[in-house]
């Protein structure tokens, strides 16, 4: 919509999010920049990291809805 991410960039957050939720159960902050974030990715992070995640930052990312952004972990600062 705003051309923040070039076509065919391939910077999808899904593979990163899956690895992070598997191996970093005490991670307190996440910062993604210029990546494609789906609503499913946000739901997965909220479900699996919701208890420990304190800071969640999406910088110039696209592909998600504001409705699913509200599902971010309750403890996280957005």
N, CA, C and O atoms as CSV, one atom per row, in Angstrom:
chain,resi,resn,atom,element,x,y,z
A,1,UNK,N,N,0.809,-1.187,0.000
A,1,UNK,CA,C,0.000,0.000,0.000
A,1,UNK,C,C,0.854,1.253,0.000
A,1,UNK,O,O,0.590,2.180,-0.765
A,2,UNK,N,N,1.866,1.297,0.838
A,2,UNK,CA,C,2.732,2.467,0.902
A,2,UNK,C,C,4.100,2.199,0.270
A,2,UNK,O,O,4.992,3.043,0.349
A,3,UNK,N,N,4.272,1.037,-0.355
A,3,UNK,CA,C,5.529,0.652,-1.005
A,3,UNK,C,C,6.718,0.681,-0.053
A,3,UNK,O,O,7.809,1.113,-0.427
A,4,UNK,N,N,6.508,0.225,1.162
A,4,UNK,CA,C,7.603,0.166,2.125
A,4,UNK,C,C,8.481,-1.057,1.904
A,4,UNK,O,O,9.648,-1.072,2.293
A,5,UNK,N,N,7.916,-2.075,1.280
A,5,UNK,CA,C,8.641,-3.317,1.046
A,5,UNK,C,C,8.641,-3.590,-0.452
A,5,UNK,O,O,7.574,-3.638,-1.063
A,6,UNK,N,N,9.804,-3.768,-1.055
A,6,UNK,CA,C,9.884,-4.004,-2.499
A,6,UNK,C,C,9.206,-5.315,-2.902
A,6,UNK,O,O,9.116,-6.243,-2.098
A,7,UNK,N,N,8.727,-5.390,-4.151
A,7,UNK,CA,C,8.166,-6.629,-4.680
A,7,UNK,C,C,9.226,-7.723,-4.647
A,7,UNK,O,O,10.414,-7.463,-4.840
A,8,UNK,N,N,8.782,-8.938,-4.402
A,8,UNK,CA,C,9.666,-10.118,-4.354
A,8,UNK,C,C,10.769,-10.002,-3.312
A,8,UNK,O,O,11.840,-10.590,-3.468
A,9,UNK,N,N,10.518,-9.264,-2.279
A,9,UNK,CA,C,11.496,-9.091,-1.201
A,9,UNK,C,C,11.768,-10.407,-0.499
A,9,UNK,O,O,12.911,-10.738,-0.185
A,10,UNK,N,N,10.686,-11.160,-0.255
A,10,UNK,CA,C,10.854,-12.461,0.381
A,10,UNK,C,C,11.090,-12.391,1.876
A,10,UNK,O,O,11.414,-13.408,2.488
A,11,UNK,N,N,10.941,-11.242,2.473
A,11,UNK,CA,C,11.193,-11.086,3.905
A,11,UNK,C,C,9.977,-11.424,4.737
A,11,UNK,O,O,9.422,-10.562,5.418
A,12,UNK,N,N,9.560,-12.690,4.684
A,12,UNK,CA,C,8.393,-13.128,5.445
A,12,UNK,C,C,8.808,-13.466,6.873
A,12,UNK,O,O,9.849,-14.082,7.104
A,13,UNK,N,N,7.985,-13.056,7.812
A,13,UNK,CA,C,8.297,-13.258,9.221
A,13,UNK,C,C,8.009,-14.687,9.696
A,13,UNK,O,O,8.545,-15.120,10.717
A,14,UNK,N,N,7.163,-15.421,8.957
A,14,UNK,CA,C,6.722,-16.749,9.380
A,14,UNK,C,C,7.831,-17.694,9.820
A,14,UNK,O,O,7.774,-18.198,10.942
A,15,UNK,N,N,8.839,-17.958,8.990
A,15,UNK,CA,C,9.906,-18.871,9.405
A,15,UNK,C,C,10.665,-18.377,10.644
A,15,UNK,O,O,11.042,-19.172,11.505
A,16,UNK,N,N,10.879,-17.078,10.724
A,16,UNK,CA,C,11.566,-16.515,11.895
A,16,UNK,C,C,10.711,-16.674,13.149
A,16,UNK,O,O,11.207,-17.057,14.208
A,17,UNK,N,N,9.430,-16.378,13.015
A,17,UNK,CA,C,8.518,-16.465,14.167
A,17,UNK,C,C,8.436,-17.901,14.683
A,17,UNK,O,O,8.427,-18.126,15.893
A,18,UNK,N,N,8.377,-18.872,13.771
A,18,UNK,CA,C,8.321,-20.270,14.209
A,18,UNK,C,C,9.579,-20.658,14.994
A,18,UNK,O,O,9.485,-21.299,16.040
A,19,UNK,N,N,10.734,-20.277,14.499
A,19,UNK,CA,C,11.984,-20.609,15.202
A,19,UNK,C,C,12.089,-19.882,16.544
A,19,UNK,O,O,12.549,-20.455,17.532
A,20,UNK,N,N,11.665,-18.638,16.572
A,20,UNK,CA,C,11.719,-17.863,17.809
A,20,UNK,C,C,10.819,-18.472,18.871
A,20,UNK,O,O,11.217,-18.574,20.032
A,21,UNK,N,N,9.607,-18.881,18.491
A,21,UNK,CA,C,8.691,-19.445,19.476
A,21,UNK,C,C,9.147,-20.819,19.950
A,21,UNK,O,O,8.792,-21.232,21.054
A,22,UNK,N,N,9.923,-21.535,19.144
A,22,UNK,CA,C,10.435,-22.843,19.551
A,22,UNK,C,C,11.642,-22.751,20.474
A,22,UNK,O,O,11.747,-23.505,21.441
A,23,UNK,N,N,12.553,-21.832,20.176
A,23,UNK,CA,C,13.829,-21.864,20.862
A,23,UNK,C,C,14.135,-20.740,21.827
A,23,UNK,O,O,15.145,-20.798,22.528
A,24,UNK,N,N,13.300,-19.722,21.886
A,24,UNK,CA,C,13.597,-18.567,22.725
A,24,UNK,C,C,12.419,-18.265,23.640
A,24,UNK,O,O,11.746,-17.246,23.482
A,25,UNK,N,N,12.174,-19.148,24.590
A,25,UNK,CA,C,10.991,-19.011,25.431
A,25,UNK,C,C,11.111,-17.931,26.507
A,25,UNK,O,O,10.132,-17.645,27.197
A,26,UNK,N,N,12.278,-17.333,26.661
A,26,UNK,CA,C,12.413,-16.265,27.661
A,26,UNK,C,C,12.755,-14.916,27.013
A,26,UNK,O,O,13.202,-13.994,27.694
A,27,UNK,N,N,12.542,-14.807,25.698
A,27,UNK,CA,C,12.813,-13.577,24.969
A,27,UNK,C,C,11.826,-12.493,25.392
A,27,UNK,O,O,10.615,-12.716,25.375
A,28,UNK,N,N,12.333,-11.329,25.768
A,28,UNK,CA,C,11.472,-10.264,26.283
A,28,UNK,C,C,11.154,-9.184,25.263
A,28,UNK,O,O,10.217,-8.413,25.469
A,29,UNK,N,N,11.905,-9.103,24.164
A,29,UNK,CA,C,11.674,-8.057,23.156
A,29,UNK,C,C,11.872,-8.618,21.749
A,29,UNK,O,O,12.764,-9.432,21.510
A,30,UNK,N,N,11.021,-8.166,20.823
A,30,UNK,CA,C,11.139,-8.516,19.413
A,30,UNK,C,C,11.008,-7.247,18.582
A,30,UNK,O,O,10.151,-6.403,18.847
A,31,UNK,N,N,11.869,-7.120,17.571
A,31,UNK,CA,C,11.822,-5.973,16.677
A,31,UNK,C,C,12.026,-6.491,15.258
A,31,UNK,O,O,13.089,-7.012,14.921
A,32,UNK,N,N,11.003,-6.343,14.440
A,32,UNK,CA,C,11.081,-6.734,13.040
A,32,UNK,C,C,11.025,-5.483,12.182
A,32,UNK,O,O,10.242,-4.572,12.451
A,33,UNK,N,N,11.855,-5.439,11.151
A,33,UNK,CA,C,11.913,-4.268,10.282
A,33,UNK,C,C,11.800,-4.693,8.823
A,33,UNK,O,O,12.472,-5.620,8.371
A,34,UNK,N,N,10.926,-3.984,8.093
A,34,UNK,CA,C,10.713,-4.214,6.659
A,34,UNK,C,C,10.472,-5.684,6.331
A,34,UNK,O,O,11.131,-6.263,5.469
A,35,UNK,N,N,9.517,-6.266,7.037
A,35,UNK,CA,C,9.164,-7.661,6.801
A,35,UNK,C,C,7.681,-7.770,6.512
A,35,UNK,O,O,6.907,-6.862,6.813
A,36,UNK,N,N,7.296,-8.891,5.924
A,36,UNK,CA,C,5.899,-9.160,5.635
A,36,UNK,C,C,5.355,-10.003,6.774
A,36,UNK,O,O,5.817,-11.119,7.009
A,37,UNK,N,N,4.373,-9.463,7.477
A,37,UNK,CA,C,3.812,-10.078,8.667
A,37,UNK,C,C,2.343,-10.406,8.394
A,37,UNK,O,O,1.559,-9.516,8.065
A,38,UNK,N,N,1.974,-11.663,8.528
A,38,UNK,CA,C,0.571,-12.026,8.328
A,38,UNK,C,C,-0.161,-12.023,9.663
A,38,UNK,O,O,0.453,-12.016,10.729
A,39,UNK,N,N,-1.481,-12.028,9.579
A,39,UNK,CA,C,-2.287,-12.095,10.796
A,39,UNK,C,C,-2.018,-13.392,11.554
A,39,UNK,O,O,-2.012,-13.412,12.785
A,40,UNK,N,N,-1.796,-14.471,10.812
A,40,UNK,CA,C,-1.468,-15.753,11.444
A,40,UNK,C,C,-0.159,-15.698,12.222
A,40,UNK,O,O,-0.034,-16.308,13.283
A,41,UNK,N,N,0.814,-14.966,11.691
A,41,UNK,CA,C,2.090,-14.802,12.404
A,41,UNK,C,C,1.876,-14.078,13.725
A,41,UNK,O,O,2.436,-14.463,14.752
A,42,UNK,N,N,1.065,-13.031,13.694
A,42,UNK,CA,C,0.777,-12.279,14.925
A,42,UNK,C,C,0.054,-13.145,15.939
A,42,UNK,O,O,0.335,-13.073,17.135
A,43,UNK,N,N,-0.880,-13.965,15.466
A,43,UNK,CA,C,-1.603,-14.854,16.372
A,43,UNK,C,C,-0.671,-15.875,16.997
A,43,UNK,O,O,-0.773,-16.165,18.189
A,44,UNK,N,N,0.247,-16.427,16.191
A,44,UNK,CA,C,1.196,-17.404,16.709
A,44,UNK,C,C,2.094,-16.787,17.779
A,44,UNK,O,O,2.323,-17.392,18.826
A,45,UNK,N,N,2.597,-15.594,17.517
A,45,UNK,CA,C,3.452,-14.929,18.495
A,45,UNK,C,C,2.684,-14.594,19.766
A,45,UNK,O,O,3.217,-14.750,20.864
A,46,UNK,N,N,1.444,-14.139,19.637
A,46,UNK,CA,C,0.637,-13.803,20.808
A,46,UNK,C,C,0.348,-15.045,21.640
A,46,UNK,O,O,0.374,-14.995,22.870
A,47,UNK,N,N,0.076,-16.144,20.976
A,47,UNK,CA,C,-0.238,-17.382,21.677
A,47,UNK,C,C,0.983,-17.960,22.382
A,47,UNK,O,O,0.896,-18.374,23.538
A,48,UNK,N,N,2.112,-17.988,21.695
A,48,UNK,CA,C,3.301,-18.665,22.228
A,48,UNK,C,C,4.220,-17.791,23.061
A,48,UNK,O,O,4.948,-18.300,23.913
A,49,UNK,N,N,4.201,-16.492,22.833
A,49,UNK,CA,C,5.129,-15.603,23.547
A,49,UNK,C,C,4.404,-14.639,24.488
A,49,UNK,O,O,5.037,-13.781,25.103
A,50,UNK,N,N,3.101,-14.773,24.600
A,50,UNK,CA,C,2.282,-13.813,25.325
A,50,UNK,C,C,2.657,-13.585,26.774
A,50,UNK,O,O,2.445,-12.490,27.296
A,51,UNK,N,N,3.201,-14.576,27.431
A,51,UNK,CA,C,3.507,-14.434,28.863
A,51,UNK,C,C,4.811,-13.709,29.142
A,51,UNK,O,O,4.954,-13.065,30.182
A,52,UNK,N,N,5.758,-13.807,28.227
A,52,UNK,CA,C,7.084,-13.252,28.508
A,52,UNK,C,C,7.430,-12.014,27.694
A,52,UNK,O,O,8.262,-11.212,28.119
A,53,UNK,N,N,6.808,-11.844,26.534
A,53,UNK,CA,C,7.162,-10.744,25.640
A,53,UNK,C,C,6.717,-9.405,26.220
A,53,UNK,O,O,5.541,-9.213,26.528
A,54,UNK,N,N,7.664,-8.484,26.365
A,54,UNK,CA,C,7.365,-7.175,26.939
A,54,UNK,C,C,7.378,-6.062,25.895
A,54,UNK,O,O,6.627,-5.095,26.021
A,55,UNK,N,N,8.221,-6.183,24.865
A,55,UNK,CA,C,8.323,-5.172,23.814
A,55,UNK,C,C,8.184,-5.873,22.466
A,55,UNK,O,O,8.892,-6.836,22.175
A,56,UNK,N,N,7.249,-5.365,21.642
A,56,UNK,CA,C,7.009,-5.934,20.323
A,56,UNK,C,C,6.936,-4.785,19.334
A,56,UNK,O,O,6.004,-3.981,19.377
A,57,UNK,N,N,7.927,-4.702,18.432
A,57,UNK,CA,C,8.016,-3.565,17.527
A,57,UNK,C,C,8.016,-4.042,16.078
A,57,UNK,O,O,8.812,-4.897,15.689
A,58,UNK,N,N,7.104,-3.470,15.288
A,58,UNK,CA,C,7.052,-3.715,13.850
A,58,UNK,C,C,7.371,-2.398,13.163
A,58,UNK,O,O,6.572,-1.462,13.206
A,59,UNK,N,N,8.522,-2.324,12.537
A,59,UNK,CA,C,8.997,-1.089,11.914
A,59,UNK,C,C,8.936,-1.233,10.393
A,59,UNK,O,O,9.685,-2.018,9.813
A,60,UNK,N,N,8.041,-0.475,9.748
A,60,UNK,CA,C,7.885,-0.488,8.297
A,60,UNK,C,C,7.525,-1.877,7.771
A,60,UNK,O,O,7.965,-2.261,6.687
A,61,UNK,N,N,6.731,-2.628,8.527
A,61,UNK,CA,C,6.257,-3.946,8.121
A,61,UNK,C,C,4.881,-3.811,7.477
A,61,UNK,O,O,4.195,-2.805,7.665
A,62,UNK,N,N,4.485,-4.822,6.721
A,62,UNK,CA,C,3.168,-4.785,6.088
A,62,UNK,C,C,2.570,-6.183,6.068
A,62,UNK,O,O,3.235,-7.170,6.381
A,63,UNK,N,N,1.275,-6.241,5.686
A,63,UNK,CA,C,0.605,-7.522,5.492
A,63,UNK,C,C,-0.326,-7.934,6.602
A,63,UNK,O,O,-0.950,-8.990,6.495
A,64,UNK,N,N,-0.455,-7.168,7.654
A,64,UNK,CA,C,-1.301,-7.548,8.785
A,64,UNK,C,C,-2.424,-6.540,8.946
A,64,UNK,O,O,-2.365,-5.430,8.417
A,65,UNK,N,N,-3.443,-6.940,9.681
A,65,UNK,CA,C,-4.579,-6.049,9.922
A,65,UNK,C,C,-4.484,-5.456,11.321
A,65,UNK,O,O,-3.846,-6.027,12.205
A,66,UNK,N,N,-5.111,-4.330,11.512
A,66,UNK,CA,C,-5.089,-3.695,12.838
A,66,UNK,C,C,-5.869,-4.526,13.846
A,66,UNK,O,O,-5.598,-4.464,15.045
A,67,UNK,N,N,-6.839,-5.303,13.368
A,67,UNK,CA,C,-7.600,-6.171,14.268
A,67,UNK,C,C,-6.689,-7.210,14.907
A,67,UNK,O,O,-6.731,-7.404,16.122
A,68,UNK,N,N,-5.867,-7.876,14.108
A,68,UNK,CA,C,-4.980,-8.890,14.666
A,68,UNK,C,C,-3.789,-8.282,15.387
A,68,UNK,O,O,-3.179,-8.940,16.230
A,69,UNK,N,N,-3.451,-7.064,15.080
A,69,UNK,CA,C,-2.400,-6.401,15.848
A,69,UNK,C,C,-2.854,-6.220,17.296
A,69,UNK,O,O,-2.033,-6.231,18.212
A,70,UNK,N,N,-4.141,-6.056,17.496
A,70,UNK,CA,C,-4.657,-5.903,18.860
A,70,UNK,C,C,-4.553,-7.203,19.647
A,70,UNK,O,O,-4.714,-7.196,20.868
A,71,UNK,N,N,-4.285,-8.326,18.968
A,71,UNK,CA,C,-4.093,-9.601,19.664
A,71,UNK,C,C,-2.699,-9.739,20.237
A,71,UNK,O,O,-2.378,-10.761,20.844
A,72,UNK,N,N,-1.864,-8.727,20.055
A,72,UNK,CA,C,-0.502,-8.781,20.573
A,72,UNK,C,C,-0.546,-9.102,22.060
A,72,UNK,O,O,-1.538,-8.825,22.735
A,73,UNK,N,N,0.508,-9.674,22.555
A,73,UNK,CA,C,0.511,-10.035,23.973
A,73,UNK,C,C,0.129,-8.858,24.862
A,73,UNK,O,O,0.570,-7.729,24.646
A,74,UNK,N,N,-0.688,-9.138,25.853
A,74,UNK,CA,C,-1.169,-8.100,26.762
A,74,UNK,C,C,-0.020,-7.428,27.515
A,74,UNK,O,O,-0.108,-6.250,27.861
A,75,UNK,N,N,1.044,-8.169,27.765
A,75,UNK,CA,C,2.148,-7.621,28.540
A,75,UNK,C,C,3.109,-6.797,27.694
A,75,UNK,O,O,3.980,-6.116,28.235
A,76,UNK,N,N,2.958,-6.850,26.351
A,76,UNK,CA,C,3.921,-6.187,25.456
A,76,UNK,C,C,3.565,-4.719,25.235
A,76,UNK,O,O,2.392,-4.351,25.159
A,77,UNK,N,N,4.601,-3.895,25.133
A,77,UNK,CA,C,4.422,-2.519,24.698
A,77,UNK,C,C,4.530,-2.520,23.189
A,77,UNK,O,O,5.490,-3.055,22.634
A,78,UNK,N,N,3.562,-1.929,22.523
A,78,UNK,CA,C,3.535,-1.930,21.057
A,78,UNK,C,C,3.896,-0.561,20.544
A,78,UNK,O,O,3.932,-0.346,19.333
